[in-house]
Amino acid sequence: MRVSAIGCTAMLLLAVAACGGRDSGEATGGTATSGQCQGQQTTGITSTSIKLGGIYPLSGPASAYGDIPKGIKAYFDYVNAEKNGIGGRKVEFIVRDDGYAPPKAVEEARRLVEQEQVFALFQTLGTPSTTATWDYTNQRKVPQVFVATGASQWGTDTAHPWTIGWQPNYISEARVYAQYLKDEKPDAKVAVLYQNDDFGKDLLGGFTRAIEGTGIEVVAEQSYEVSDPSVDPQMRNLAESDADVFLNVTTPKFGSQALAADAKNTKWNPVHIVNNVAASITVLKPVGFENVQGVVSSTYYKDPNDPTWQSDPEMMLYRQKMQQYAPDADPNVPYHTFGWAVASSFHKAMDAAACPTREGLRDAVRNLKGVKVDMLLPGVTLDTAQGDAFPIESMQLMTFKGERWELMGEVIDTRKVFGPLTG
């Protein structure tokens, strides 16, 4: 991915001029010729630096996700200090708080793009916030990469080429739970609690479609709003359904509440399936580990609490660098591990970019071929192509035992088992 310094400097000076002189720095790297990269956007990137912006709910009802940028920053601090950054560029990662409020997310996206002049938005968390911002980012032609939401629209939509997800989409995750029930409880009666937005509806819709033609039936549904103080009323209603499976489609705060309500109701004892985004130890621990035994979920990256990975080189590196660069952050919190994994994925994408430009990154994340990221489970790789903008489509079931999750079965490649997901 190298070209001569003279040629690359000339190329990027021309690109800067074509973009209205928004960036005065040089950049090096890339396998493309100067002609291929000429005129592409170099805002936020120079030969020695790259500026990224992240939007997270550091406050509000989804503030548990505020742990994710700590893992990301630890990774970038590590590569900046010990690996000369990404392609020789030190990463500056600016984090903004939107409180899980879409209007605030739009405000922060504008601030990052127009005032901070970031190269890309790396991670906007949540389906509502990302939905609120992707028209803006795509109109501005700013990469909005590896957004922290599994909504299927990030991979099926063709009108927003600058936005792409990372984690498995919610429909594919729902398919994994449907397959689990087909194998273990083929006559299951399912009660569902879901967040009343695109996130909740996406996973619920994927699940109902995946069980069509089977003996599995959804017998009760209850939704909640992110502004609700509690889901206790919804849980009481669901408990009256006599369902023998409870599908918990929530974000962390409400995930804890639903788990606690299920544990308190001794008259209702369903198989409890909690979606991946609310399956962190930080969600389960307040409920009491003794109250969440046997809960089922799924994952795609390594759990720092699983002794399987105790001697794993990447996990050992992660623990060492978290202690070094984020000493106040608990490395056993999986959201930190998630952050490390997605930051490493961004590193791989930038390495694969033909041009060190916004267009180069946009194209790279949509042309990933079997890219291995060491913090992902063995067998899980990044794969995208024309017509398939879902980087991760493989997951593995897990169940909670003792004080940690235990993996079950094998990694399920949902592309192979269920076929590709299309719009």
C-alpha positions as CSV (number, residue, x, y, z in Angstrom):
1,M,0.0,0.0,0.0
2,R,2.9,2.3,-0.6
3,V,3.6,4.9,-3.3
4,S,6.5,7.3,-3.6
5,A,6.5,10.2,-1.1
6,I,6.8,12.8,-4.0
7,G,3.9,11.3,-6.0
8,C,1.7,10.9,-2.9
9,T,2.4,14.4,-1.7
10,A,1.5,15.8,-5.1
11,M,-1.6,13.7,-5.2
12,L,-2.9,14.9,-1.9
13,L,-2.1,18.5,-2.6
14,L,-4.2,18.2,-5.7
15,A,-6.9,16.5,-3.7
16,V,-6.9,19.2,-1.1
17,A,-7.3,21.9,-3.8
18,A,-10.2,20.0,-5.3
19,C,-11.9,19.8,-1.9
20,G,-11.7,23.6,-1.4
21,G,-8.4,23.6,0.6
22,R,-10.1,22.1,3.8
23,D,-6.9,20.4,4.8
24,S,-3.3,21.6,4.5
25,G,-1.6,18.3,5.4
26,E,0.0,15.6,3.3
27,A,-0.8,11.9,3.5
28,T,1.1,8.9,2.5
29,G,0.2,5.3,1.8
30,G,-2.3,3.5,-0.4
31,T,-1.9,1.3,-3.5
32,A,-3.8,3.6,-5.8
33,T,-2.1,5.9,-8.3
34,S,-2.2,9.6,-7.8
35,G,-4.8,9.9,-10.6
36,Q,-7.1,7.5,-8.8
37,C,-7.0,9.5,-5.6
38,Q,-6.9,12.9,-7.1
39,G,-9.8,15.1,-5.9
40,Q,-10.8,12.9,-3.0
41,Q,-11.5,14.3,0.4
42,T,-8.6,14.6,2.8
43,T,-10.3,16.6,5.6
44,G,-9.2,15.4,9.0
45,I,-6.2,13.3,7.7
46,T,-2.6,14.3,7.2
47,S,0.6,12.3,6.7
48,T,0.9,12.1,10.5
49,S,-2.6,12.3,12.0
50,I,-6.2,11.2,11.6
51,K,-9.1,12.6,13.5
52,L,-12.2,10.6,14.3
53,G,-15.4,11.4,16.1
54,G,-17.6,9.1,18.1
55,I,-21.1,9.8,19.5
56,Y,-22.2,7.7,22.5
57,P,-24.8,8.0,25.3
58,L,-22.4,8.8,28.1
59,S,-25.4,9.9,30.0
60,G,-29.1,9.0,30.0
61,P,-31.0,5.7,29.8
62,A,-28.3,3.9,27.7
63,S,-25.2,5.2,29.6
64,A,-23.9,1.7,30.1
65,Y,-22.7,1.9,26.6
66,G,-20.3,4.7,27.7
67,D,-17.8,1.9,28.4
68,I,-17.3,1.2,24.7
69,P,-15.2,4.3,23.8
70,K,-12.9,3.5,26.7
71,G,-11.9,0.3,25.0
72,I,-11.6,2.1,21.7
73,K,-9.4,4.9,23.1
74,A,-7.1,2.4,24.9
75,Y,-6.6,0.6,21.5
76,F,-5.8,3.9,19.7
77,D,-3.5,5.1,22.5
78,Y,-1.7,1.7,22.3
79,V,-1.1,1.9,18.5
80,N,-0.2,5.6,18.7
81,A,2.4,5.0,21.4
82,E,3.8,1.7,20.3
83,K,2.9,1.1,16.6
84,N,3.4,4.7,15.2
85,G,-0.4,4.9,14.8
86,I,-2.3,3.6,11.8
87,G,-0.2,3.7,8.7
88,G,2.1,6.3,10.4
89,R,-0.8,8.4,11.5
90,K,-1.6,9.1,15.2
91,V,-5.3,8.8,15.9
92,E,-7.2,11.5,17.7
93,F,-10.5,10.1,18.9
94,I,-13.1,12.7,20.0
95,V,-16.1,11.4,21.9
96,R,-19.3,13.3,22.2
97,D,-22.3,12.6,24.4
98,D,-25.8,12.6,22.9
99,G,-27.6,11.1,26.0
100,Y,-29.3,8.6,23.6
101,A,-31.4,11.5,22.2
102,P,-31.5,11.7,18.4
103,P,-31.7,15.6,18.2
104,K,-28.6,15.8,20.3
105,A,-26.9,13.2,18.1
106,V,-27.5,15.5,15.1
107,E,-26.1,18.4,17.0
108,E,-23.0,16.5,17.9
109,A,-22.5,15.1,14.4
110,R,-22.6,18.6,13.0
111,R,-20.1,19.8,15.6
112,L,-17.7,17.0,14.8
113,V,-17.9,17.4,11.1
114,E,-18.1,21.2,10.8
115,Q,-16.1,22.4,13.8
116,E,-13.8,19.6,14.6
117,Q,-13.3,18.7,10.9
118,V,-13.1,15.0,11.6
119,F,-12.0,12.6,8.9
120,A,-14.9,10.2,9.7
121,L,-17.6,9.5,12.3
122,F,-16.4,6.2,13.8
123,Q,-19.2,4.7,15.8
124,T,-22.5,6.5,16.4
125,L,-24.3,4.4,18.9
126,G,-27.9,3.4,18.7
127,T,-30.4,2.9,16.0
128,P,-32.3,6.2,16.7
129,S,-29.2,8.3,16.8
130,T,-27.7,6.8,13.7
131,T,-31.0,7.1,11.8
132,A,-31.2,10.7,12.8
133,T,-27.7,11.5,11.5
134,W,-27.1,9.4,8.4
135,D,-28.9,11.8,6.0
136,Y,-26.6,14.5,7.1
137,T,-23.4,12.5,7.0
138,N,-24.2,11.1,3.5
139,Q,-25.1,14.6,2.2
140,R,-21.7,15.8,3.4
141,K,-20.0,12.7,2.1
142,V,-18.4,11.9,5.5
143,P,-17.8,8.2,6.3
144,Q,-20.0,7.0,9.1
145,V,-18.3,3.7,9.7
146,F,-18.9,0.7,11.9
147,V,-21.9,2.3,13.6
148,A,-22.7,0.7,17.0
149,T,-26.1,-0.7,16.1
150,G,-27.2,-3.9,14.4
151,A,-30.2,-2.4,12.5
152,S,-30.5,-4.2,9.1
153,Q,-31.0,-0.9,7.3
154,W,-27.2,-0.2,7.5
155,G,-26.6,-3.1,5.2
156,T,-29.6,-3.2,2.9
157,D,-30.0,0.5,2.2
158,T,-28.4,1.8,-1.0
159,A,-29.1,5.5,-0.7
160,H,-26.5,6.0,2.1
161,P,-23.2,4.6,0.9
162,W,-21.2,6.5,3.5
163,T,-22.8,4.6,6.4
164,I,-22.1,1.0,7.4
165,G,-22.6,-1.2,10.5
166,W,-20.2,-3.6,12.1
167,Q,-21.8,-6.0,14.5
168,P,-24.2,-8.7,13.4
169,N,-27.6,-7.2,12.3
170,Y,-30.6,-7.8,14.5
171,I,-32.4,-9.9,12.0
172,S,-29.5,-12.3,11.8
173,E,-29.3,-12.4,15.6
174,A,-33.0,-13.1,15.7
175,R,-32.5,-16.0,13.3
176,V,-30.0,-17.5,15.6
177,Y,-32.5,-17.5,18.5
178,A,-35.2,-19.0,16.2
179,Q,-32.8,-21.8,15.3
180,Y,-32.0,-22.4,18.9
181,L,-35.7,-22.8,19.7
182,K,-36.3,-25.0,16.6
183,D,-33.7,-27.4,18.0
184,E,-34.5,-27.2,21.7
185,K,-38.2,-26.1,22.1
186,P,-39.9,-26.6,18.7
187,D,-43.3,-26.0,20.2
188,A,-42.3,-22.9,22.2
189,K,-44.7,-20.2,23.2
190,V,-42.8,-16.9,23.2
191,A,-43.5,-13.6,25.1
192,V,-41.5,-10.6,23.8
193,L,-40.5,-7.3,25.4
194,Y,-39.0,-4.9,22.9
195,Q,-37.9,-1.3,22.6
196,N,-40.4,0.7,20.6
197,D,-38.1,1.9,17.8
198,D,-36.3,0.5,14.8
199,F,-34.0,-1.5,17.0
200,G,-36.7,-3.4,18.8
201,K,-38.9,-3.8,15.7
202,D,-36.0,-5.0,13.6
203,L,-35.1,-7.9,15.9
204,L,-38.8,-8.8,16.7
205,G,-39.6,-8.7,13.0
206,G,-36.6,-10.9,12.2
207,F,-37.7,-13.4,14.8
208,T,-41.3,-13.7,13.7
209,R,-40.2,-14.2,10.1
210,A,-37.7,-16.8,11.1
211,I,-40.3,-18.9,13.0
212,E,-42.8,-18.9,10.1
213,G,-43.9,-22.4,9.3
214,T,-42.7,-23.9,12.6
215,G,-44.5,-24.9,15.8
216,I,-43.1,-21.8,17.6
217,E,-45.6,-19.1,18.3
218,V,-45.3,-15.5,19.7
219,V,-48.2,-15.4,22.2
220,A,-47.6,-12.0,23.8
221,E,-45.8,-8.7,22.9
222,Q,-45.1,-5.7,25.1
223,S,-43.2,-2.6,24.0
224,Y,-41.6,0.2,26.1
225,E,-40.2,3.7,25.4
226,V,-36.7,4.7,26.3
227,S,-38.2,7.5,28.4
228,D,-40.1,5.0,30.5
229,P,-38.9,4.8,34.1
230,S,-39.5,1.0,34.3
231,V,-40.7,-2.0,32.4
232,D,-42.3,-3.6,35.4
233,P,-45.9,-3.1,34.1
234,Q,-44.9,-4.8,30.8
235,M,-43.3,-7.7,32.6
236,R,-46.4,-8.3,34.7
237,N,-48.5,-8.4,31.5
238,L,-46.1,-10.8,29.8
239,A,-46.0,-13.1,32.9
240,E,-49.8,-13.6,32.5
241,S,-49.3,-15.1,29.0
242,D,-48.2,-18.5,30.1
243,A,-45.4,-18.3,27.6
244,D,-42.5,-20.8,28.2
245,V,-39.9,-18.6,26.5
246,F,-39.2,-14.9,27.1
247,L,-37.4,-12.9,24.4
248,N,-35.8,-9.8,26.0
249,V,-35.1,-7.2,23.3
250,T,-33.8,-4.3,25.3
251,T,-30.9,-1.9,25.9
252,P,-28.9,-2.3,29.2
253,K,-31.0,-0.3,31.7
254,F,-34.2,-2.1,30.7
255,G,-32.4,-5.4,30.2
256,S,-31.5,-5.3,33.9
257,Q,-35.0,-4.4,34.9
258,A,-36.5,-7.2,32.8
259,L,-34.1,-9.8,34.2
260,A,-34.8,-8.7,37.8
261,A,-38.6,-8.8,37.2
262,D,-38.3,-12.3,35.8
263,A,-36.3,-13.4,38.7
264,K,-38.8,-12.0,41.3
265,N,-41.8,-13.7,39.7
266,T,-41.5,-17.2,41.0
267,K,-44.7,-18.3,39.3
268,W,-43.3,-17.7,35.8
269,N,-40.2,-19.5,34.8
270,P,-39.6,-19.2,31.1
271,V,-36.4,-19.8,29.1
272,H,-35.0,-16.3,29.1
273,I,-33.2,-15.1,25.9
274,V,-31.6,-11.7,26.2
275,N,-30.3,-10.0,23.1
276,N,-26.6,-9.4,22.7
277,V,-26.6,-5.6,23.3
278,A,-28.0,-6.2,26.8
279,A,-25.9,-9.3,27.6
280,S,-23.0,-7.6,29.3
281,I,-21.8,-8.5,32.8
282,T,-22.6,-4.9,33.7
283,V,-26.3,-5.7,33.0
284,L,-26.4,-9.0,34.7
285,K,-24.4,-8.3,37.8
286,P,-26.9,-5.8,39.5
287,V,-29.6,-8.5,39.2
288,G,-27.4,-11.0,41.0
289,F,-25.7,-13.8,39.2
290,E,-27.7,-16.3,41.1
291,N,-30.8,-14.9,39.5
292,V,-29.6,-15.1,35.9
293,Q,-28.5,-18.7,35.7
294,G,-29.4,-20.4,32.4
295,V,-30.1,-17.2,30.5
296,V,-29.3,-17.6,26.8
297,S,-27.8,-15.0,24.4
298,S,-25.3,-14.9,21.5
299,T,-22.0,-13.3,20.8
300,Y,-19.3,-12.9,18.2
301,Y,-16.3,-11.6,20.1
302,K,-14.2,-13.0,22.9
303,D,-15.5,-12.6,26.5
304,P,-12.8,-11.4,28.9
305,N,-14.4,-13.4,31.7
306,D,-14.2,-16.7,29.8
307,P,-11.2,-18.7,30.9
308,T,-11.1,-20.1,27.4
309,W,-9.2,-17.0,26.4
310,Q,-7.0,-16.7,29.4
311,S,-3.8,-17.6,27.4
312,D,-5.1,-16.1,24.1
313,P,-2.4,-13.7,22.8
314,E,-4.9,-11.0,21.8
315,M,-6.7,-11.2,25.2
316,M,-3.4,-11.0,27.0
317,L,-2.4,-8.0,24.9
318,Y,-5.8,-6.3,25.6
319,R,-5.5,-6.8,29.3
320,Q,-2.0,-5.5,29.4
321,K,-2.8,-2.4,27.3
322,M,-6.0,-1.6,29.1
323,Q,-4.1,-1.6,32.4
324,Q,-1.5,0.6,30.8
325,Y,-3.6,3.1,28.9
326,A,-7.0,2.9,30.7
327,P,-6.1,2.0,34.3
328,D,-9.4,3.2,35.7
329,A,-11.4,0.9,33.3
330,D,-12.2,-2.7,34.3
331,P,-10.9,-5.0,31.5
332,N,-13.5,-7.6,32.6
333,V,-16.3,-5.4,31.2
334,P,-17.2,-6.8,27.8
335,Y,-18.1,-3.4,26.4
336,H,-14.4,-2.5,26.7
337,T,-13.6,-5.6,24.7
338,F,-16.2,-4.6,22.1
339,G,-14.4,-1.2,21.8
340,W,-11.0,-2.9,21.4
341,A,-12.4,-5.2,18.7
342,V,-14.1,-2.5,16.7
343,A,-11.1,-0.2,16.9
344,S,-8.9,-3.0,15.6
345,S,-11.4,-3.5,12.8
346,F,-11.1,0.1,11.8
347,H,-7.3,-0.3,11.8
348,K,-7.7,-3.2,9.3
349,A,-10.1,-1.2,7.1
350,M,-7.7,1.8,6.9
351,D,-4.8,-0.6,6.1
352,A,-6.9,-1.9,3.2
353,A,-7.9,1.5,1.8
354,A,-6.4,2.2,-1.6
355,C,-6.5,5.9,-0.9
356,P,-6.0,7.6,2.5
357,T,-9.1,9.6,1.9
358,R,-12.7,9.6,2.9
359,E,-13.6,7.9,-0.4
360,G,-10.9,5.4,0.2
361,L,-12.3,4.4,3.6
362,R,-15.9,4.3,2.2
363,D,-14.8,1.8,-0.4
364,A,-12.6,-0.2,1.9
365,V,-15.3,-1.1,4.4
366,R,-17.5,-2.3,1.6
367,N,-14.9,-4.6,0.1
368,L,-13.6,-6.7,3.1
369,K,-12.7,-10.2,2.2
370,G,-12.2,-12.7,5.1
371,V,-10.5,-10.1,7.3
372,K,-9.5,-11.6,10.6
373,V,-9.7,-9.5,13.8
374,D,-8.0,-11.2,16.7
375,M,-10.6,-10.2,19.3
376,L,-13.5,-11.8,17.3
377,L,-14.3,-15.4,17.9
378,P,-12.4,-18.0,15.8
379,G,-14.4,-18.4,12.6
380,V,-15.8,-14.9,12.7
381,T,-14.4,-12.6,10.0
382,L,-15.2,-9.3,8.4
383,D,-16.8,-9.9,4.9
384,T,-18.5,-7.3,2.7
385,A,-19.1,-7.1,-1.0
386,Q,-21.3,-5.5,-3.6
387,G,-24.8,-6.0,-2.4
388,D,-23.7,-7.3,1.0
389,A,-22.8,-4.5,3.5
390,F,-22.9,-6.6,6.6
391,P,-19.3,-7.0,7.9
392,I,-20.2,-9.6,10.6
393,E,-22.9,-12.2,10.0
394,S,-21.7,-15.0,12.3
395,M,-22.6,-15.6,15.9
396,Q,-22.4,-18.3,18.6
397,L,-25.0,-19.1,21.2
398,M,-24.0,-18.8,24.9
399,T,-25.6,-19.5,28.3
400,F,-24.9,-17.9,31.7
401,K,-23.4,-20.3,34.3
402,G,-21.9,-19.4,37.6
403,E,-20.4,-15.9,37.1
404,R,-19.8,-15.9,33.3
405,W,-21.1,-16.8,29.9
406,E,-20.3,-20.2,28.4
407,L,-20.3,-20.7,24.7
408,M,-22.7,-23.3,23.2
409,G,-22.3,-25.3,20.0
410,E,-20.4,-23.9,17.1
411,V,-20.2,-20.5,15.3
412,I,-23.3,-20.1,13.1
413,D,-22.6,-18.4,9.8
414,T,-26.1,-17.0,9.1
415,R,-25.3,-16.3,5.5
416,K,-24.8,-20.0,4.9
417,V,-27.6,-21.3,7.2
418,F,-30.4,-18.8,6.3
419,G,-29.2,-17.2,3.1
420,P,-28.1,-13.6,2.5
421,L,-30.1,-10.8,4.0
422,T,-31.5,-8.4,1.4
423,G,-33.5,-5.2,1.5
